[in-house]
Amino acid sequence: MATVNELLTQMRRDLDDPEVPGQGDDSLSLFGTEELVGYLNRAVDEACLRGRLLLDSDTPAVCRITLEAGKASYPLDSRVYRVHRARLVNHGHVLVKTGRADLDHLYVYDEYDRPVYTHVADWEDQDGLPRYFLQDMGANGLRVVPRPTENEVPETLALTVYRTQLEPLVAYKAMVQEPEIHPLYHYPLLDWVYYLALSKQDADTYDPEKASRNYAAFEARFGPRPSAEDLELERKGRPMRVRSHFF
């Protein structure tokens, strides 16, 4: 594991940018301390997104939503980028993850337990006990279907989510603060820091060849960055098979 201060020391060594002894600030360095800590924060978030490093079901601020009668859509915490699972606490069942197209066209089961393809056009107007959820990446929100009624509240939705770090790293806590991710990944974060630092448009810092190598090293460790389309497809979950009495 490594504190922010230890990571900063390694950064300055690798970037050949030592702090000037006896100076009260880092104004004579190529990179300011706040600047490097900012790069480190971006590295942590990038690693979380690429590697799904932080799976959380315990933090109330990001993993609990109080449902309200007649309300279908709820904002997600800005640190959440993927909802993996949603469970109704009081009613004790897990919601099915889905998308709008799947809600429009469902396989349902008739009274003889035979699968029948059907079209459900009014799922947005359905009221009752929520059984599905969908994630709206654009608005960073979550929608439950059907929307709850007075009979279903009070009710809490317990989420399991992939998220970025809860608390940003800051320079004044450098001696004690550590990146939230697993310690094995602390020093590999620096490849993204160096990629950003060496991409800085300055005659004394710009080195696209080295920046490219650091980018490749980071990607080899944490994986490629998912596109917006990838995240959109992923949030829809699997096609559903449901029983007709749900609607």
Salt bridges, closest charged atoms under 4 A:
ASP17 OD2 - ARG12 NH1 2.93
ASP26 OD2 - ARG12 NH2 3.83
GLU35 OE2 - LYS200 NZ 3.05
GLU46 OE2 - ARG50 NE 2.89
GLU46 OE2 - ARG225 NE 2.70
ASP56 OD2 - ARG163 NE 2.82
GLU68 OE2 - LYS71 NZ 3.90
ASP77 OD1 - ARG79 NE 2.72
ASP110 OD2 - ARG114 NE 2.87
ASP113 OD1 - ARG243 NH1 2.50
ASP127 OD1 - ARG147 NE 2.46
GLU155 OE2 - HIS91 ND1 2.51
GLU167 OE2 - LYS173 NZ 2.72
GLU180 OE2 - ARG163 NH2 2.65
GLU209 OE2 - ARG213 NH1 3.30
GLU219 OE1 - ARG50 NH1 3.19
GLU232 OE2 - ARG235 NH2 2.27
GLU234 OE2 - ARG52 NH2 2.08
GLU234 OE1 - ARG82 NE 2.78
